Amino acid sequence: MIRIQNVEKNNLISATISGKISKEDIEKIHPLIHNIVKNGDKVDFFFELVDFKGFDLKGFWEDLKVDAIHISDYGKMAIVGEKEWQQWSAKATDVFTNSEVKYFDLTEKDEAKRWILNQ
């Protein structure tokens, strides 16, 4: 499940992600990406992973499609997690995109917020 958080930075999508991500979850984020891109901005992300279990098949496919369309529209990504595999996933994302991706442990959540907000 993806729960979108309200933020004051116009080009930032902030969400808490738990359980398995579904196609419907990705469909919540896609219009937010479009709204930021149409304003000429890069899309920054702040994702807090809490008891995150990955994607279901339709969610994974939908995520791939959205990423294929918007990969050049992504800016910075702060991924806050609790598992070693999440850190490896963040490193892989950093390698395969032009985005600046940083992984933070849950204990570093405040530091992650400062980094994504450029403070």
N, C-alpha and C positions, 0 to 999 in steps of 0.2 A: 504494500500500500504506500502511496505517496501522499503526504500532507504538505501542501504548499504553505509557506510562511510569508507573512507580509513583511516587506523591507522598504527602506527609503531610497535605495540605490536603483535608479530606473532600469539599468541593464542587467540586474541581478535576479536570478531565479533561485530561491532558497526553499529547501524542502527537507523534511524528515522522511526517511525511507525505511520501512520495516516489512518483514515477511517477504513474499514474492511479488515482483512487479508484473502487472498484467498489461495487456494491450490498452485497456481503459485508463490505466495510470499514465501511460505514455501519451495517450490522446489528451490528457489534462495539460501536459507540459507543451505540446506542440504549438498550440495557439499563442502561448506566452512567448515562445521563441520567435514566432512570426511578428508579434507586436514590437519586440525589441529590434529585430532586423529591419523592419520597415521604417524605423526611426534612424537607420544608418549606424546603429551601434553593434558592437560585438556582444555576445551573450556570455555573461559570467554565471557560474553556478556555485552554490554552497549546498552540499549534500551531507546530511548527518545520517549515518547508517546505524540503526539500532535494531538488533535482532534481524538483520537483513539476510534473506535466504536466496537471493538471486532473482532470476526471471522465470516466469512460465514460458512455454514455447511461443505463444502468440505475442507475449510481451517482448521477448528477445527479438523476434522478427520485426515488430513495430519499431523498436529502438534502433535496430540496424537501418531501417528505412529512413527514419528521421535523421540519424547521424549522417547517412549518405547524402541527404539533401543539404544539411546545414553544417557539415564539418568545418567549412571555412568561415562560418559565422560565429564560432565559439572563441571566447577569450580565455579568461582564467577560470580554473576549477579548483575549489577547495573540497576535499573529500575527508570527512571526519568519520572514523570507523573504530572498530573494536577487534578486528581479526587480521591476522597476518596476510591471508589471501586477498583481503581488501586493499592492503598496501601494495601487493604485487599487481593487482588489477589497476590501481592508480598509476603505477609506473608504466604499465603496458599502454594505458591511455595516453600518457605523456609522450611515449615513443611514436605512437601512430597518429598523432594529431599535431597541429601547429599551436595548440593551446599550451598555456603554462599550467601544469597540473601539480598540485601538492597534496600529499596525504598527511593527515594529522590524527593522532590518537584522540580518543574521547576526552582524555585529560587535558588536551591542548585546544579544546573547542574555542576558547576566547582568543587564542593566538590565531586560529584559522579565520575567525571573524575579522580580526584586525587586518590580516593579510588580504582577504578578499575585498574588504572595504577601503584598502589603501590607507590605513591609519597607522 
